Amino acid sequence: MSTAAQAQAGRDRAREARLKAVRDRRLQLDPDRLAREKSIDEATVDVELAWEARADAERAVASAEAAAAAAVERLLAERLSAADVLKLTGLDQSTVRRLRQARAAAENPAPAGAAEER
């Protein structure tokens, strides 16, 4: 490291030390501010963690629904009637219909631009 770079690094460290000292003095003047800032930081992190948990849960729901849709299709492939599938699974008709439509859409994605043509 050159002498000029070392000098600049020393000035940067001195500046950071002074900034820290000023922050500490300012917080001593207003101790409630530190508590407020800490509360804000903690709430912000809580939101981020909760949103990550929500995304994980959404992925788990999507995975479970895909598995349920595949199982419904297997039941229907065994030549059970839709009414029998409803009775066996305890699902309602609209849920079974939605699962089957989602599975069909996943297996047969629309060609590019098809939605624009409608």
Biopython code that builds the backbone (N, CA, C, O; Angstrom):
import numpy as np
from Bio.PDB.StructureBuilder import StructureBuilder

atoms = [
    (1, "MET", "N", (0.846, -1.163, 0.000)),
    (1, "MET", "CA", (0.000, 0.000, 0.000)),
    (1, "MET", "C", (0.901, 1.239, 0.000)),
    (1, "MET", "O", (1.875, 1.307, 0.750)),
    (2, "SER", "N", (0.566, 2.210, -0.845)),
    (2, "SER", "CA", (1.391, 3.414, -0.942)),
    (2, "SER", "C", (1.221, 4.305, 0.288)),
    (2, "SER", "O", (0.288, 4.143, 1.074)),
    (3, "THR", "N", (2.125, 5.225, 0.424)),
    (3, "THR", "CA", (2.081, 6.151, 1.560)),
    (3, "THR", "C", (0.817, 6.994, 1.511)),
    (3, "THR", "O", (0.197, 7.242, 2.545)),
    (4, "ALA", "N", (0.429, 7.436, 0.323)),
    (4, "ALA", "CA", (-0.785, 8.247, 0.177)),
    (4, "ALA", "C", (-2.017, 7.433, 0.553)),
    (4, "ALA", "O", (-2.929, 7.948, 1.200)),
    (5, "ALA", "N", (-2.047, 6.176, 0.155)),
    (5, "ALA", "CA", (-3.181, 5.309, 0.475)),
    (5, "ALA", "C", (-3.243, 5.047, 1.974)),
    (5, "ALA", "O", (-4.326, 5.002, 2.558)),
    (6, "GLN", "N", (-2.072, 4.874, 2.599)),
    (6, "GLN", "CA", (-2.037, 4.666, 4.042)),
    (6, "GLN", "C", (-2.531, 5.901, 4.785)),
    (6, "GLN", "O", (-3.257, 5.798, 5.774)),
    (7, "ALA", "N", (-2.128, 7.068, 4.297)),
    (7, "ALA", "CA", (-2.559, 8.315, 4.921)),
    (7, "ALA", "C", (-4.069, 8.482, 4.797)),
    (7, "ALA", "O", (-4.743, 8.887, 5.744)),
    (8, "GLN", "N", (-4.589, 8.164, 3.613)),
    (8, "GLN", "CA", (-6.041, 8.269, 3.398)),
    (8, "GLN", "C", (-6.789, 7.279, 4.288)),
    (8, "GLN", "O", (-7.830, 7.619, 4.851)),
    (9, "ALA", "N", (-6.277, 6.079, 4.417)),
    (9, "ALA", "CA", (-6.907, 5.076, 5.282)),
    (9, "ALA", "C", (-6.904, 5.566, 6.725)),
    (9, "ALA", "O", (-7.887, 5.378, 7.441)),
    (10, "GLY", "N", (-5.814, 6.190, 7.160)),
    (10, "GLY", "CA", (-5.743, 6.746, 8.511)),
    (10, "GLY", "C", (-6.764, 7.846, 8.711)),
    (10, "GLY", "O", (-7.422, 7.907, 9.750)),
    (11, "ARG", "N", (-6.901, 8.724, 7.711)),
    (11, "ARG", "CA", (-7.909, 9.799, 7.796)),
    (11, "ARG", "C", (-9.318, 9.222, 7.839)),
    (11, "ARG", "O", (-10.176, 9.721, 8.567)),
    (12, "ASP", "N", (-9.558, 8.159, 7.052)),
    (12, "ASP", "CA", (-10.886, 7.513, 7.047)),
    (12, "ASP", "C", (-11.204, 6.914, 8.411)),
    (12, "ASP", "O", (-12.327, 7.038, 8.901)),
    (13, "ARG", "N", (-10.214, 6.261, 9.027)),
    (13, "ARG", "CA", (-10.426, 5.684, 10.363)),
    (13, "ARG", "C", (-10.684, 6.772, 11.394)),
    (13, "ARG", "O", (-11.544, 6.624, 12.262)),
    (14, "ALA", "N", (-9.942, 7.856, 11.295)),
    (14, "ALA", "CA", (-10.133, 8.971, 12.229)),
    (14, "ALA", "C", (-11.532, 9.572, 12.053)),
    (14, "ALA", "O", (-12.192, 9.914, 13.034)),
    (15, "ARG", "N", (-11.970, 9.696, 10.818)),
    (15, "ARG", "CA", (-13.314, 10.240, 10.555)),
    (15, "ARG", "C", (-14.384, 9.323, 11.140)),
    (15, "ARG", "O", (-15.326, 9.792, 11.779)),
    (16, "GLU", "N", (-14.237, 8.018, 10.923)),
    (16, "GLU", "CA", (-15.207, 7.057, 11.457)),
    (16, "GLU", "C", (-15.243, 7.101, 12.981)),
    (16, "GLU", "O", (-16.312, 7.003, 13.584)),
    (17, "ALA", "N", (-14.069, 7.247, 13.603)),
    (17, "ALA", "CA", (-14.012, 7.324, 15.063)),
    (17, "ALA", "C", (-14.729, 8.581, 15.553)),
    (17, "ALA", "O", (-15.455, 8.540, 16.546)),
    (18, "ARG", "N", (-14.525, 9.690, 14.855)),
    (18, "ARG", "CA", (-15.217, 10.930, 15.241)),
    (18, "ARG", "C", (-16.727, 10.811, 15.031)),
    (18, "ARG", "O", (-17.509, 11.274, 15.861)),
    (19, "LEU", "N", (-17.131, 10.195, 13.932)),
    (19, "LEU", "CA", (-18.564, 10.012, 13.688)),
    (19, "LEU", "C", (-19.186, 9.159, 14.782)),
    (19, "LEU", "O", (-20.281, 9.461, 15.257)),
    (20, "LYS", "N", (-18.501, 8.099, 15.186)),
    (20, "LYS", "CA", (-19.015, 7.244, 16.247)),
    (20, "LYS", "C", (-19.142, 8.026, 17.550)),
    (20, "LYS", "O", (-20.138, 7.901, 18.263)),
    (21, "ALA", "N", (-18.132, 8.830, 17.856)),
    (21, "ALA", "CA", (-18.177, 9.625, 19.085)),
    (21, "ALA", "C", (-19.347, 10.610, 19.045)),
    (21, "ALA", "O", (-20.040, 10.786, 20.047)),
    (22, "VAL", "N", (-19.571, 11.250, 17.896)),
    (22, "VAL", "CA", (-20.689, 12.187, 17.761)),
    (22, "VAL", "C", (-22.008, 11.450, 17.924)),
    (22, "VAL", "O", (-22.905, 11.940, 18.610)),
    (23, "ARG", "N", (-22.144, 10.279, 17.305)),
    (23, "ARG", "CA", (-23.379, 9.492, 17.447)),
    (23, "ARG", "C", (-23.623, 9.145, 18.910)),
    (23, "ARG", "O", (-24.740, 9.269, 19.411)),
    (24, "ASP", "N", (-22.562, 8.707, 19.588)),
    (24, "ASP", "CA", (-22.703, 8.344, 21.002)),
    (24, "ASP", "C", (-23.151, 9.543, 21.830)),
    (24, "ASP", "O", (-24.036, 9.411, 22.676)),
    (25, "ARG", "N", (-22.549, 10.721, 21.598)),
    (25, "ARG", "CA", (-22.946, 11.923, 22.349)),
    (25, "ARG", "C", (-24.384, 12.315, 22.045)),
    (25, "ARG", "O", (-25.131, 12.708, 22.940)),
    (26, "ARG", "N", (-24.771, 12.206, 20.767)),
    (26, "ARG", "CA", (-26.139, 12.551, 20.370)),
    (26, "ARG", "C", (-27.145, 11.612, 21.026)),
    (26, "ARG", "O", (-28.202, 12.056, 21.475)),
    (27, "LEU", "N", (-26.831, 10.323, 21.087)),
    (27, "LEU", "CA", (-27.731, 9.356, 21.717)),
    (27, "LEU", "C", (-27.836, 9.591, 23.225)),
    (27, "LEU", "O", (-28.883, 9.341, 23.823)),
    (28, "GLN", "N", (-26.765, 10.067, 23.830)),
    (28, "GLN", "CA", (-26.831, 10.393, 25.259)),
    (28, "GLN", "C", (-27.777, 11.557, 25.498)),
    (28, "GLN", "O", (-28.429, 11.624, 26.540)),
    (29, "LEU", "N", (-27.858, 12.478, 24.537)),
    (29, "LEU", "CA", (-28.777, 13.613, 24.667)),
    (29, "LEU", "C", (-30.226, 13.182, 24.504)),
    (29, "LEU", "O", (-31.130, 13.802, 25.065)),
    (30, "ASP", "N", (-30.448, 12.122, 23.739)),
    (30, "ASP", "CA", (-31.814, 11.667, 23.449)),
    (30, "ASP", "C", (-31.877, 10.143, 23.558)),
    (30, "ASP", "O", (-31.893, 9.459, 22.534)),
    (31, "PRO", "N", (-31.914, 9.595, 24.783)),
    (31, "PRO", "CA", (-31.912, 8.137, 24.956)),
    (31, "PRO", "C", (-33.172, 7.471, 24.392)),
    (31, "PRO", "O", (-33.132, 6.299, 24.020)),
    (32, "ASP", "N", (-34.269, 8.192, 24.327)),
    (32, "ASP", "CA", (-35.493, 7.615, 23.757)),
    (32, "ASP", "C", (-35.334, 7.326, 22.267)),
    (32, "ASP", "O", (-35.961, 6.420, 21.719)),
    (33, "ARG", "N", (-34.487, 8.115, 21.634)),
    (33, "ARG", "CA", (-34.274, 7.915, 20.199)),
    (33, "ARG", "C", (-33.644, 6.549, 19.934)),
    (33, "ARG", "O", (-34.028, 5.862, 18.988)),
    (34, "LEU", "N", (-32.685, 6.155, 20.759)),
    (34, "LEU", "CA", (-32.043, 4.855, 20.591)),
    (34, "LEU", "C", (-33.068, 3.738, 20.722)),
    (34, "LEU", "O", (-33.073, 2.799, 19.926)),
    (35, "ALA", "N", (-33.930, 3.836, 21.716)),
    (35, "ALA", "CA", (-34.969, 2.814, 21.904)),
    (35, "ALA", "C", (-35.913, 2.791, 20.708)),
    (35, "ALA", "O", (-36.315, 1.723, 20.247)),
    (36, "ARG", "N", (-36.265, 3.978, 20.207)),
    (36, "ARG", "CA", (-37.166, 4.058, 19.043)),
    (36, "ARG", "C", (-36.509, 3.448, 17.809)),
    (36, "ARG", "O", (-37.132, 2.672, 17.085)),
    (37, "GLU", "N", (-35.248, 3.803, 17.573)),
    (37, "GLU", "CA", (-34.547, 3.256, 16.412)),
    (37, "GLU", "C", (-34.423, 1.737, 16.511)),
    (37, "GLU", "O", (-34.579, 1.029, 15.516)),
    (38, "LYS", "N", (-34.141, 1.243, 17.712)),
    (38, "LYS", "CA", (-34.041, -0.202, 17.904)),
    (38, "LYS", "C", (-35.388, -0.866, 17.645)),
    (38, "LYS", "O", (-35.452, -1.923, 17.017)),
    (39, "SER", "N", (-36.452, -0.255, 18.122)),
    (39, "SER", "CA", (-37.798, -0.793, 17.897)),
    (39, "SER", "C", (-38.144, -0.821, 16.413)),
    (39, "SER", "O", (-38.717, -1.789, 15.913)),
    (40, "ILE", "N", (-37.788, 0.257, 15.719)),
    (40, "ILE", "CA", (-38.041, 0.319, 14.270)),
    (40, "ILE", "C", (-37.242, -0.763, 13.549)),
    (40, "ILE", "O", (-37.774, -1.449, 12.676)),
    (41, "ASP", "N", (-35.973, -0.917, 13.907)),
    (41, "ASP", "CA", (-35.132, -1.941, 13.275)),
    (41, "ASP", "C", (-35.703, -3.334, 13.510)),
    (41, "ASP", "O", (-35.780, -4.143, 12.585)),
    (42, "GLU", "N", (-36.106, -3.614, 14.752)),
    (42, "GLU", "CA", (-36.652, -4.933, 15.069)),
    (42, "GLU", "C", (-37.960, -5.189, 14.322)),
    (42, "GLU", "O", (-38.181, -6.291, 13.821)),
    (43, "ALA", "N", (-38.820, -4.186, 14.245)),
    (43, "ALA", "CA", (-40.084, -4.362, 13.519)),
    (43, "ALA", "C", (-39.828, -4.587, 12.031)),
    (43, "ALA", "O", (-40.508, -5.391, 11.394)),
    (44, "THR", "N", (-38.850, -3.878, 11.485)),
    (44, "THR", "CA", (-38.519, -4.049, 10.066)),
    (44, "THR", "C", (-38.031, -5.470, 9.799)),
    (44, "THR", "O", (-38.440, -6.096, 8.822)),
    (45, "VAL", "N", (-37.166, -5.973, 10.658)),
    (45, "VAL", "CA", (-36.661, -7.344, 10.498)),
    (45, "VAL", "C", (-37.807, -8.345, 10.666)),
    (45, "VAL", "O", (-37.873, -9.340, 9.943)),
    (46, "ASP", "N", (-38.713, -8.084, 11.621)),
    (46, "ASP", "CA", (-39.864, -8.971, 11.810)),
    (46, "ASP", "C", (-40.722, -9.049, 10.552)),
    (46, "ASP", "O", (-41.201, -10.121, 10.185)),
    (47, "VAL", "N", (-40.913, -7.895, 9.889)),
    (47, "VAL", "CA", (-41.685, -7.891, 8.633)),
    (47, "VAL", "C", (-40.970, -8.726, 7.581)),
    (47, "VAL", "O", (-41.598, -9.536, 6.899)),
    (48, "GLU", "N", (-39.669, -8.536, 7.445)),
    (48, "GLU", "CA", (-38.910, -9.291, 6.444)),
    (48, "GLU", "C", (-38.978, -10.790, 6.699)),
    (48, "GLU", "O", (-39.181, -11.573, 5.771)),
    (49, "LEU", "N", (-38.808, -11.191, 7.962)),
    (49, "LEU", "CA", (-38.859, -12.619, 8.292)),
    (49, "LEU", "C", (-40.259, -13.191, 8.070)),
    (49, "LEU", "O", (-40.408, -14.301, 7.561)),
    (50, "ALA", "N", (-41.274, -12.433, 8.452)),
    (50, "ALA", "CA", (-42.647, -12.895, 8.245)),
    (50, "ALA", "C", (-42.954, -13.030, 6.752)),
    (50, "ALA", "O", (-43.642, -13.963, 6.338)),
    (51, "TRP", "N", (-42.449, -12.110, 5.959)),
    (51, "TRP", "CA", (-42.724, -12.169, 4.516)),
    (51, "TRP", "C", (-42.008, -13.360, 3.888)),
    (51, "TRP", "O", (-42.534, -13.984, 2.967)),
    (52, "GLU", "N", (-40.807, -13.679, 4.381)),
    (52, "GLU", "CA", (-40.106, -14.869, 3.903)),
    (52, "GLU", "C", (-40.872, -16.130, 4.302)),
    (52, "GLU", "O", (-40.985, -17.064, 3.508)),
    (53, "ALA", "N", (-41.395, -16.159, 5.519)),
    (53, "ALA", "CA", (-42.188, -17.313, 5.971)),
    (53, "ALA", "C", (-43.447, -17.446, 5.119)),
    (53, "ALA", "O", (-43.863, -18.556, 4.788)),
    (54, "ARG", "N", (-44.050, -16.316, 4.767)),
    (54, "ARG", "CA", (-45.242, -16.329, 3.915)),
    (54, "ARG", "C", (-44.913, -16.923, 2.547)),
    (54, "ARG", "O", (-45.673, -17.735, 2.019)),
    (55, "ALA", "N", (-43.794, -16.521, 1.985)),
    (55, "ALA", "CA", (-43.382, -17.049, 0.676)),
    (55, "ALA", "C", (-43.137, -18.553, 0.772)),
    (55, "ALA", "O", (-43.517, -19.304, -0.127)),
    (56, "ASP", "N", (-42.505, -18.994, 1.855)),
    (56, "ASP", "CA", (-42.296, -20.432, 2.061)),
    (56, "ASP", "C", (-43.634, -21.161, 2.148)),
    (56, "ASP", "O", (-43.800, -22.238, 1.576)),
    (57, "ALA", "N", (-44.584, -20.570, 2.866)),
    (57, "ALA", "CA", (-45.908, -21.189, 3.013)),
    (57, "ALA", "C", (-46.633, -21.246, 1.670)),
    (57, "ALA", "O", (-47.300, -22.234, 1.365)),
    (58, "GLU", "N", (-46.506, -20.194, 0.872)),
    (58, "GLU", "CA", (-47.144, -20.202, -0.452)),
    (58, "GLU", "C", (-46.567, -21.319, -1.325)),
    (58, "GLU", "O", (-47.299, -21.998, -2.045)),
    (59, "ARG", "N", (-45.242, -21.501, -1.251)),
    (59, "ARG", "CA", (-44.621, -22.586, -2.023)),
    (59, "ARG", "C", (-45.109, -23.941, -1.518)),
    (59, "ARG", "O", (-45.339, -24.850, -2.315)),
    (60, "ALA", "N", (-45.268, -24.086, -0.204)),
    (60, "ALA", "CA", (-45.755, -25.346, 0.367)),
    (60, "ALA", "C", (-47.189, -25.608, -0.072)),
    (60, "ALA", "O", (-47.538, -26.745, -0.388)),
    (61, "VAL", "N", (-48.028, -24.572, -0.098)),
    (61, "VAL", "CA", (-49.415, -24.739, -0.546)),
    (61, "VAL", "C", (-49.443, -25.153, -2.012)),
    (61, "VAL", "O", (-50.187, -26.058, -2.390)),
    (62, "ALA", "N", (-48.642, -24.497, -2.833)),
    (62, "ALA", "CA", (-48.608, -24.836, -4.259)),
    (62, "ALA", "C", (-48.160, -26.281, -4.455)),
    (62, "ALA", "O", (-48.713, -26.996, -5.291)),
    (63, "SER", "N", (-47.180, -26.704, -3.703)),
    (63, "SER", "CA", (-46.692, -28.079, -3.804)),
    (63, "SER", "C", (-47.766, -29.069, -3.358)),
    (63, "SER", "O", (-47.975, -30.094, -4.007)),
    (64, "ALA", "N", (-48.448, -28.766, -2.251)),
    (64, "ALA", "CA", (-49.501, -29.653, -1.749)),
    (64, "ALA", "C", (-50.662, -29.727, -2.732)),
    (64, "ALA", "O", (-51.232, -30.798, -2.944)),
    (65, "GLU", "N", (-51.011, -28.604, -3.325)),
    (65, "GLU", "CA", (-52.106, -28.618, -4.294)),
    (65, "GLU", "C", (-51.727, -29.412, -5.541)),
    (65, "GLU", "O", (-52.564, -30.118, -6.103)),
    (66, "ALA", "N", (-50.492, -29.304, -5.972)),
    (66, "ALA", "CA", (-50.048, -30.081, -7.133)),
    (66, "ALA", "C", (-50.111, -31.577, -6.821)),
    (66, "ALA", "O", (-50.524, -32.373, -7.665)),
    (67, "ALA", "N", (-49.704, -31.953, -5.618)),
    (67, "ALA", "CA", (-49.762, -33.362, -5.221)),
    (67, "ALA", "C", (-51.213, -33.837, -5.137)),
    (67, "ALA", "O", (-51.526, -34.947, -5.568)),
    (68, "ALA", "N", (-52.095, -33.009, -4.589)),
    (68, "ALA", "CA", (-53.515, -33.369, -4.504)),
    (68, "ALA", "C", (-54.117, -33.497, -5.893)),
    (68, "ALA", "O", (-54.906, -34.406, -6.150)),
    (69, "ALA", "N", (-53.749, -32.591, -6.786)),
    (69, "ALA", "CA", (-54.269, -32.650, -8.158)),
    (69, "ALA", "C", (-53.825, -33.936, -8.849)),
    (69, "ALA", "O", (-54.612, -34.570, -9.552)),
    (70, "ALA", "N", (-52.582, -34.316, -8.651)),
    (70, "ALA", "CA", (-52.082, -35.550, -9.258)),
    (70, "ALA", "C", (-52.829, -36.759, -8.694)),
    (70, "ALA", "O", (-53.150, -37.691, -9.431)),
    (71, "ALA", "N", (-53.101, -36.743, -7.401)),
    (71, "ALA", "CA", (-53.818, -37.859, -6.773)),
    (71, "ALA", "C", (-55.263, -37.926, -7.266)),
    (71, "ALA", "O", (-55.789, -39.017, -7.488)),
    (72, "VAL", "N", (-55.905, -36.778, -7.437)),
    (72, "VAL", "CA", (-57.275, -36.761, -7.977)),
    (72, "VAL", "C", (-57.279, -37.356, -9.384)),
    (72, "VAL", "O", (-58.157, -38.143, -9.735)),
    (73, "GLU", "N", (-56.290, -36.971, -10.177)),
    (73, "GLU", "CA", (-56.212, -37.514, -11.539)),
    (73, "GLU", "C", (-56.002, -39.027, -11.518)),
    (73, "GLU", "O", (-56.541, -39.740, -12.364)),
    (74, "ARG", "N", (-55.221, -39.519, -10.552)),
    (74, "ARG", "CA", (-55.027, -40.971, -10.437)),
    (74, "ARG", "C", (-56.338, -41.662, -10.073)),
    (74, "ARG", "O", (-56.636, -42.742, -10.582)),
    (75, "LEU", "N", (-57.116, -41.044, -9.197)),
    (75, "LEU", "CA", (-58.414, -41.618, -8.831)),
    (75, "LEU", "C", (-59.335, -41.673, -10.051)),
    (75, "LEU", "O", (-60.014, -42.672, -10.289)),
    (76, "LEU", "N", (-59.345, -40.590, -10.810)),
    (76, "LEU", "CA", (-60.204, -40.560, -12.000)),
    (76, "LEU", "C", (-59.704, -41.535, -13.062)),
    (76, "LEU", "O", (-60.498, -42.091, -13.821)),
    (77, "ALA", "N", (-58.391, -41.743, -13.116)),
    (77, "ALA", "CA", (-57.823, -42.710, -14.065)),
    (77, "ALA", "C", (-58.238, -44.128, -13.700)),
    (77, "ALA", "O", (-58.241, -45.014, -14.555)),
    (78, "GLU", "N", (-58.588, -44.347, -12.438)),
    (78, "GLU", "CA", (-59.092, -45.659, -11.998)),
    (78, "GLU", "C", (-60.584, -45.814, -12.320)),
    (78, "GLU", "O", (-61.237, -46.755, -11.869)),
    (79, "ARG", "N", (-61.093, -44.889, -13.094)),
    (79, "ARG", "CA", (-62.482, -44.894, -13.563)),
    (79, "ARG", "C", (-63.500, -44.700, -12.443)),
    (79, "ARG", "O", (-64.624, -45.196, -12.513)),
    (80, "LEU", "N", (-63.085, -43.971, -11.409)),
    (80, "LEU", "CA", (-64.057, -43.580, -10.389)),
    (80, "LEU", "C", (-64.839, -42.392, -10.924)),
    (80, "LEU", "O", (-64.305, -41.577, -11.676)),
    (81, "SER", "N", (-66.082, -42.297, -10.543)),
    (81, "SER", "CA", (-66.870, -41.142, -10.962)),
    (81, "SER", "C", (-66.440, -39.927, -10.150)),
    (81, "SER", "O", (-65.849, -40.054, -9.078)),
    (82, "ALA", "N", (-66.744, -38.762, -10.677)),
    (82, "ALA", "CA", (-66.422, -37.531, -9.957)),
    (82, "ALA", "C", (-67.116, -37.522, -8.604)),
    (82, "ALA", "O", (-66.539, -37.072, -7.614)),
    (83, "ALA", "N", (-68.336, -38.010, -8.552)),
    (83, "ALA", "CA", (-69.073, -38.063, -7.286)),
    (83, "ALA", "C", (-68.361, -38.958, -6.277)),
    (83, "ALA", "O", (-68.294, -38.635, -5.091)),
    (84, "ASP", "N", (-67.827, -40.092, -6.754)),
    (84, "ASP", "CA", (-67.086, -40.986, -5.859)),
    (84, "ASP", "C", (-65.803, -40.319, -5.353)),
    (84, "ASP", "O", (-65.439, -40.475, -4.188)),
    (85, "VAL", "N", (-65.130, -39.585, -6.220)),
    (85, "VAL", "CA", (-63.915, -38.876, -5.824)),
    (85, "VAL", "C", (-64.245, -37.858, -4.732)),
    (85, "VAL", "O", (-63.515, -37.726, -3.750)),
    (86, "LEU", "N", (-65.360, -37.140, -4.919)),
    (86, "LEU", "CA", (-65.773, -36.157, -3.915)),
    (86, "LEU", "C", (-66.056, -36.825, -2.572)),
    (86, "LEU", "O", (-65.648, -36.327, -1.523)),
    (87, "LYS", "N", (-66.758, -37.958, -2.617)),
    (87, "LYS", "CA", (-67.092, -38.659, -1.375)),
    (87, "LYS", "C", (-65.832, -39.207, -0.700)),
    (87, "LYS", "O", (-65.681, -39.097, 0.517)),
    (88, "LEU", "N", (-64.934, -39.793, -1.485)),
    (88, "LEU", "CA", (-63.725, -40.393, -0.925)),
    (88, "LEU", "C", (-62.764, -39.357, -0.332)),
    (88, "LEU", "O", (-62.169, -39.579, 0.723)),
    (89, "THR", "N", (-62.626, -38.245, -1.013)),
    (89, "THR", "CA", (-61.627, -37.253, -0.594)),
    (89, "THR", "C", (-62.171, -36.236, 0.400)),
    (89, "THR", "O", (-61.409, -35.644, 1.164)),
    (90, "GLY", "N", (-63.466, -36.033, 0.396)),
    (90, "GLY", "CA", (-64.038, -34.998, 1.253)),
    (90, "GLY", "C", (-63.890, -33.601, 0.675)),
    (90, "GLY", "O", (-64.268, -32.618, 1.313)),
    (91, "LEU", "N", (-63.346, -33.512, -0.519)),
    (91, "LEU", "CA", (-63.222, -32.214, -1.180)),
    (91, "LEU", "C", (-64.551, -31.832, -1.805)),
    (91, "LEU", "O", (-65.372, -32.696, -2.116)),
    (92, "ASP", "N", (-64.762, -30.530, -1.988)),
    (92, "ASP", "CA", (-65.990, -30.123, -2.671)),
    (92, "ASP", "C", (-65.728, -30.053, -4.177)),
    (92, "ASP", "O", (-64.585, -30.088, -4.633)),
    (93, "GLN", "N", (-66.810, -29.954, -4.918)),
    (93, "GLN", "CA", (-66.723, -30.014, -6.382)),
    (93, "GLN", "C", (-65.877, -28.876, -6.949)),
    (93, "GLN", "O", (-65.098, -29.091, -7.878)),
    (94, "SER", "N", (-66.019, -27.683, -6.410)),
    (94, "SER", "CA", (-65.255, -26.554, -6.952)),
    (94, "SER", "C", (-63.753, -26.721, -6.698)),
    (94, "SER", "O", (-62.940, -26.308, -7.525)),
    (95, "THR", "N", (-63.383, -27.316, -5.577)),
    (95, "THR", "CA", (-61.959, -27.543, -5.292)),
    (95, "THR", "C", (-61.387, -28.572, -6.253)),
    (95, "THR", "O", (-60.296, -28.383, -6.792)),
    (96, "VAL", "N", (-62.117, -29.656, -6.469)),
    (96, "VAL", "CA", (-61.642, -30.678, -7.409)),
    (96, "VAL", "C", (-61.526, -30.085, -8.810)),
    (96, "VAL", "O", (-60.555, -30.353, -9.518)),
    (97, "ARG", "N", (-62.498, -29.289, -9.209)),
    (97, "ARG", "CA", (-62.453, -28.665, -10.535)),
    (97, "ARG", "C", (-61.236, -27.743, -10.642)),
    (97, "ARG", "O", (-60.528, -27.763, -11.650)),
    (98, "ARG", "N", (-60.993, -26.941, -9.612)),
    (98, "ARG", "CA", (-59.854, -26.025, -9.629)),
    (98, "ARG", "C", (-58.533, -26.790, -9.691)),
    (98, "ARG", "O", (-57.634, -26.407, -10.439)),
    (99, "LEU", "N", (-58.405, -27.872, -8.909)),
    (99, "LEU", "CA", (-57.194, -28.680, -8.938)),
    (99, "LEU", "C", (-56.955, -29.279, -10.319)),
    (99, "LEU", "O", (-55.832, -29.283, -10.822)),
    (100, "ARG", "N", (-58.022, -29.783, -10.920)),
    (100, "ARG", "CA", (-57.887, -30.397, -12.249)),
    (100, "ARG", "C", (-57.522, -29.352, -13.297)),
    (100, "ARG", "O", (-56.710, -29.616, -14.183)),
    (101, "GLN", "N", (-58.117, -28.173, -13.200)),
    (101, "GLN", "CA", (-57.797, -27.115, -14.165)),
    (101, "GLN", "C", (-56.357, -26.636, -14.001)),
    (101, "GLN", "O", (-55.662, -26.387, -14.986)),
    (102, "ALA", "N", (-55.918, -26.509, -12.754)),
    (102, "ALA", "CA", (-54.536, -26.083, -12.515)),
    (102, "ALA", "C", (-53.553, -27.113, -13.049)),
    (102, "ALA", "O", (-52.527, -26.765, -13.632)),
    (103, "ARG", "N", (-53.875, -28.377, -12.847)),
    (103, "ARG", "CA", (-52.982, -29.439, -13.349)),
    (103, "ARG", "C", (-52.967, -29.438, -14.876)),
    (103, "ARG", "O", (-51.906, -29.570, -15.485)),
    (104, "ALA", "N", (-54.126, -29.291, -15.488)),
    (104, "ALA", "CA", (-54.191, -29.261, -16.955)),
    (104, "ALA", "C", (-53.410, -28.069, -17.498)),
    (104, "ALA", "O", (-52.711, -28.185, -18.504)),
    (105, "ALA", "N", (-53.529, -26.933, -16.835)),
    (105, "ALA", "CA", (-52.801, -25.742, -17.283)),
    (105, "ALA", "C", (-51.290, -25.946, -17.129)),
    (105, "ALA", "O", (-50.511, -25.508, -17.975)),
    (106, "ALA", "N", (-50.885, -26.609, -16.052)),
    (106, "ALA", "CA", (-49.458, -26.857, -15.834)),
    (106, "ALA", "C", (-48.905, -27.844, -16.857)),
    (106, "ALA", "O", (-47.758, -27.726, -17.288)),
    (107, "GLU", "N", (-49.724, -28.810, -17.238)),
    (107, "GLU", "CA", (-49.272, -29.816, -18.210)),
    (107, "GLU", "C", (-49.315, -29.306, -19.642)),
    (107, "GLU", "O", (-48.538, -29.756, -20.484)),
    (108, "ASN", "N", (-50.206, -28.378, -19.923)),
    (108, "ASN", "CA", (-50.378, -27.855, -21.281)),
    (108, "ASN", "C", (-50.329, -26.332, -21.266)),
    (108, "ASN", "O", (-51.361, -25.681, -21.429)),
    (109, "PRO", "N", (-49.151, -25.760, -21.074)),
    (109, "PRO", "CA", (-49.074, -24.298, -21.037)),
    (109, "PRO", "C", (-49.494, -23.700, -22.370)),
    (109, "PRO", "O", (-49.256, -24.271, -23.434)),
    (110, "ALA", "N", (-50.121, -22.543, -22.285)),
    (110, "ALA", "CA", (-50.575, -21.862, -23.506)),
    (110, "ALA", "C", (-49.366, -21.435, -24.323)),
    (110, "ALA", "O", (-48.351, -21.028, -23.757)),
    (111, "PRO", "N", (-49.460, -21.523, -25.642)),
    (111, "PRO", "CA", (-48.348, -21.083, -26.501)),
    (111, "PRO", "C", (-48.107, -19.592, -26.300)),
    (111, "PRO", "O", (-49.020, -18.852, -25.935)),
    (112, "ALA", "N", (-46.876, -19.158, -26.540)),
    (112, "ALA", "CA", (-46.537, -17.757, -26.397)),
    (112, "ALA", "C", (-47.435, -16.906, -27.277)),
    (112, "ALA", "O", (-47.639, -17.211, -28.452)),
    (113, "GLY", "N", (-47.965, -15.846, -26.705)),
    (113, "GLY", "CA", (-48.824, -14.928, -27.452)),
    (113, "GLY", "C", (-50.272, -15.351, -27.485)),
    (113, "GLY", "O", (-51.098, -14.598, -28.003)),
    (114, "ALA", "N", (-50.637, -16.529, -26.955)),
    (114, "ALA", "CA", (-52.023, -16.988, -27.004)),
    (114, "ALA", "C", (-52.933, -16.087, -26.199)),
    (114, "ALA", "O", (-54.068, -15.848, -26.610)),
    (115, "ALA", "N", (-52.477, -15.582, -25.074)),
    (115, "ALA", "CA", (-53.309, -14.715, -24.251)),
    (115, "ALA", "C", (-53.538, -13.390, -24.957)),
    (115, "ALA", "O", (-54.576, -12.760, -24.754)),
    (116, "GLU", "N", (-52.593, -12.953, -25.784)),
    (116, "GLU", "CA", (-52.744, -11.690, -26.494)),
    (116, "GLU", "C", (-53.765, -11.797, -27.613)),
    (116, "GLU", "O", (-54.359, -10.788, -27.993)),
    (117, "GLU", "N", (-53.986, -12.989, -28.151)),
    (117, "GLU", "CA", (-54.890, -13.167, -29.270)),
    (117, "GLU", "C", (-56.346, -13.126, -28.837)),
    (117, "GLU", "O", (-57.220, -12.825, -29.651)),
    (118, "ARG", "N", (-56.626, -13.423, -27.570)),
    (118, "ARG", "CA", (-58.007, -13.470, -27.091)),
    (118, "ARG", "C", (-58.662, -12.144, -27.050)),
    (118, "ARG", "O", (-59.827, -12.042, -26.665)),
]
sb = StructureBuilder()
sb.init_structure("model")
sb.init_model(0)
sb.init_chain("A")
sb.init_seg("    ")
for serial, (resi, resn, name, xyz) in enumerate(atoms, 1):
    if name == "N":
        sb.init_residue(resn, " ", resi, " ")
    sb.init_atom(name, np.array(xyz, "f"), 0.0, 1.0, " ", f" {name:<3s}", serial, name[0])
structure = sb.get_structure()
